Amino acid sequence: MTHNEGFLHGQRHFLRGEYGQSIMGFGKALESGMDPSKVHLPLGLAYFKNSDFAEATTEFTKALEHDPKNDSLLFLRGMARFNRGELRTALEDLTVAKRFNPGRSETLVARSLLYKALQRKKDAEDDMKAALSLGGIEAELFMREYCLAPSLHNLALSLFDTYKASWGSAFNEEGSKLTH
């Protein structure tokens, strides 16, 4: 199998939601000599979707070696770490991602969740307000795509379902942006 065949195999299975097969295809692409800078991101995503957050973190780290200022890679590695329960390192990744792209609302929502998990209510509220000022977030999509670990999913549910009591007037005024 050539590296292109392996890569296409990985992509095809990823799109079908067959993440184990996708991982094998991307692995074969690497083994056959494909440029690693093109494989680590999709391989990391396949591991992430397969809920193997340790391997996802490894692959996103390798991808960052080729593109260290990529806010999307930092966000993804931060979310992999968050799903693993590595709150401090996840916060570091998301903070750097925010520095590189301050207008990405997903990063702000993720940091808000992290701050909530760390019992830093003011910081959590500030990031959520900033995310809302950028036009809000599709809550269900965010949870489905990034909150795969049960504990993180439950934390996100508590954020999006009980915002009235927890997040103050700015969240209440704009809460409809987060519910559907």
C-alpha positions in Angstrom: 0.0 0.0 0.0 1.4 3.4 -1.0 1.3 6.3 1.5 -1.4 7.9 -0.6 -3.5 4.8 -0.5 -3.0 4.6 3.2 -3.9 8.2 3.7 -7.0 7.9 1.5 -8.0 4.7 3.4 -7.7 6.7 6.6 -9.7 9.6 5.3 -12.5 7.3 3.9 -12.9 5.5 7.2 -12.8 8.7 9.2 -15.7 10.1 7.2 -17.6 6.9 7.9 -17.0 7.2 11.6 -14.8 4.1 11.5 -12.0 5.6 13.6 -10.1 2.4 14.3 -9.8 1.7 10.6 -8.9 5.3 10.0 -6.1 5.1 12.5 -4.7 2.1 10.7 -4.9 3.8 7.4 -3.1 6.9 8.6 -0.5 4.7 10.3 0.2 2.9 7.1 0.6 6.2 5.4 3.3 7.1 7.9 4.9 3.7 7.7 5.1 4.0 3.9 6.9 7.3 4.0 4.2 10.0 3.7 5.2 13.4 5.0 4.5 13.3 8.7 3.4 16.9 8.8 0.4 15.9 6.7 -0.6 12.9 8.7 -0.3 13.8 12.4 -3.4 16.1 12.4 -5.8 13.7 10.9 -4.3 10.8 12.9 -4.8 12.9 16.0 -8.4 13.6 15.1 -9.0 9.9 14.5 -7.6 9.1 17.9 -9.6 11.9 19.5 -12.9 10.7 17.9 -12.0 7.1 19.1 -11.7 8.6 22.6 -8.0 7.7 22.8 -7.0 11.1 24.2 -3.4 10.1 25.2 -2.6 9.1 21.6 -4.5 12.2 20.3 -2.3 14.4 22.5 0.8 12.7 21.2 -0.2 13.2 17.5 -1.3 16.8 18.0 2.1 17.5 19.8 3.9 16.0 16.7 1.8 18.2 14.4 2.7 21.2 16.5 6.4 20.5 16.0 5.7 21.3 12.3 3.4 24.3 13.0 3.9 25.6 16.5 1.7 28.6 16.2 -1.4 26.8 14.8 -4.2 27.8 17.2 -6.4 24.9 15.9 -3.8 22.3 16.8 -3.3 23.9 20.2 -7.1 24.0 20.7 -7.4 20.3 19.8 -4.5 19.2 22.0 -6.0 21.3 24.8 -9.3 19.5 24.3 -7.6 16.1 24.3 -5.9 17.0 27.5 -9.1 18.3 29.0 -10.9 15.1 28.1 -8.1 13.2 29.9 -8.6 15.3 33.0 -5.3 17.2 32.6 -6.7 20.5 33.5 -3.6 22.6 33.9 -1.9 21.6 30.7 -5.2 21.9 28.8 -5.5 25.4 30.1 -2.0 26.2 29.0 -2.8 25.0 25.4 -6.0 26.9 25.3 -4.5 30.1 26.6 -1.7 30.0 23.9 -4.4 29.2 21.3 -6.3 32.2 22.4 -3.2 34.4 22.2 -2.7 33.3 18.5 -6.4 33.7 17.7 -8.4 35.8 20.2 -11.5 35.7 18.0 -12.2 31.9 18.2 -15.2 31.4 20.3 -14.7 27.7 20.7 -11.4 28.4 22.5 -13.2 30.8 24.9 -16.0 28.3 25.6 -13.4 25.6 26.3 -11.5 27.8 28.6 -14.7 28.8 30.3 -15.4 25.1 31.0 -11.9 24.6 32.3 -12.1 27.6 34.6 -15.4 26.2 35.9 -13.7 22.8 36.5 -10.9 24.7 38.3 -13.5 26.6 40.5 -12.5 29.9 38.9 -15.9 31.3 38.5 -15.0 34.9 37.5 -12.6 33.7 34.8 -15.2 31.2 33.6 -17.8 34.0 33.3 -15.4 36.4 31.6 -14.5 33.9 28.9 -18.1 32.9 28.3 -19.1 36.6 28.0 -16.3 37.1 25.5 -17.4 34.0 23.5 -21.0 35.3 23.5 -19.8 38.7 22.3 -18.3 37.0 19.2 -21.7 35.6 18.2 -22.2 32.6 20.5 -21.6 28.9 20.1 -23.6 26.0 18.9 -23.7 24.2 22.3 -24.8 20.8 21.1 -22.2 20.7 18.3 -19.5 21.8 20.7 -20.4 19.1 23.1 -20.7 16.4 20.4 -17.4 17.3 18.8 -15.1 18.1 21.8 -16.6 16.9 25.1 -16.3 13.1 24.6 -15.2 12.1 28.1 -18.3 11.6 30.3 -17.0 14.0 33.0 -16.4 16.7 30.5 -19.7 16.1 28.8 -21.5 16.4 32.1 -19.5 19.6 32.9 -20.6 21.1 29.5 -24.2 20.1 30.2 -24.1 21.9 33.5 -22.7 25.0 31.7 -25.2 25.0 28.9 -28.3 23.7 30.7 -28.0 25.7 34.0 -26.6 28.9 32.7 -29.3 31.1 34.2 -28.2 30.5 37.8 -24.5 30.2 37.1 -23.4 32.7 34.4 -25.0 36.0 35.2 -27.0 38.6 33.2 -24.8 38.6 30.0 -25.3 34.9 29.6 -29.0 35.2 30.3 -29.4 37.9 27.7 -27.6 35.9 25.0 -28.4 32.4 26.3 -30.5 31.5 23.3 -27.3 31.4 21.2 -26.1 28.6 23.3 -29.2 26.4 23.5 -29.9 25.5 19.9 
